[in-house]
């Protein structure tokens, strides 16, 4: 499948800012399931960009902009060729051992309720891949409804709520997997199905878990299946905060207003 992606993040400031420094995790990497045809980062003002890689192996770009700045828009756009790898990640160099992703963070700390939920599923499955698939299928039914976005910051609060966003579901999946000592991590990227179903204004979130003999396998509890050719993978982290597409700081007073707009479209033809 050939996907066209355009993702704009627009900041407006109530007072001019003297300086802006941003860490951008907005550039996909080639792997066995995706090939980057073209990709660019555009900034609405004069800015210096420095490209590199973080500790998780994500392609990152440091953005430096000098003020006074009343606003700034960061747009990434490109085309990606994708194939369906049934969720199995391959063709990409890993910088960290899977064991690192058993580490619990404040966001992914599990409570008794999450542990009991995970244990109940694990009791019926002796092998890891069927267990993870069962967890992925069971999680969506835990919540009464779906939300496009929530402000909850802890997996326990997400699990206890009546509604959950795709990010919440993925983080609870990570928390539940780690409660079973399974390495798991949060993934941010783009999903054609999620954009069509939810009209989501921002990037999509899902999870990956380690399966011996296969490696990293993706799971999207918000969709109830593994990532297919409709997904483009951007970055991974221990949790959502560690893989957020844009993070940084500004020097200046006042407030900021943030608008995010994402379009994911399938282009005609298969390559």
Buried (B, 14 or more C-beta within 10 A) or exposed (E): BBBBBBBBBBBBBEEEBEBBEBBBBBBBBEBEBBBBBEBEBEBBBEBEEEEEEBEBBBBBBBBBBBBEBBBBBBBBBBBBBBEEBEBBBEEBEEEBEBEBBBEBBEBBBBBEEBBEBBEEBBEEBEEBBEBBBBBBBBBBEBBEEBBEEBEBEBBBEBBEBEEBBBBBBBBBBBBBBBBBEBBBBBBBBBBBBBBEEBEBEBBBBBBBBBBEEBBBBBBBBBBBBBBBBBBBBBBBBBBBBBBBBBBEEBEBEEEBEEEBEBEBEBEEEEE
